[in-house]
Amino acid sequence: MRERDKALAMGANAGYGRYVRLACPAYSHAWLFFGPLGGFMAWGTAVDLMHTFRGKGGLWHGWFAPFSGLMAVFLIGCCFVSRYERRTGGPTPRLYCFQLGVVVATGDVLRAHRWTELTLHRMKWRSGSGESADWGTRVTVTARDGSVVVVFPGNEPDGAGCWEMSKLHEAAMRGPGEPRPTKP
């Protein structure tokens, strides 16, 4: 049985309501940035090699093609890093979010928590200055016993699911009389 099926069954057995989404600190859309950039570098390599083989010489005294070829391989490889981190049994926790709770998969271990059993700690951070400044809000999810369930560093996009996870937690903390968030 797949991890997703186990998590859905565990959430249904615990009475957590409807499954909403998967939340994971690993950025799942890295290919949107690295894929086109790697493709552009591969194209540059091909153009430089064609110029070299036609006898017109290569850029940077022949260093452009090897350098850009290595960069193309590296960038295309970066497209698959988040898939590696998010895989079943991988190092990054995966949170299967339901209306009333969450099933956390860390490695091969699945744990179920109600939203009311978890606490979300938010901490704003900023690094750098001027045009190179970076900022965000780190969200640390802790269980009642004080153990850290997952940390969202705060510089990942909304696609990581932290925002929807926070909204589900807030809705559960408001109580049963409030409407639950629907699909965003």
Order of alpha helices (4+ residues) and beta strands (2+ residues): alpha-beta-alpha-alpha-alpha-beta-beta-beta-beta-beta-beta-alpha
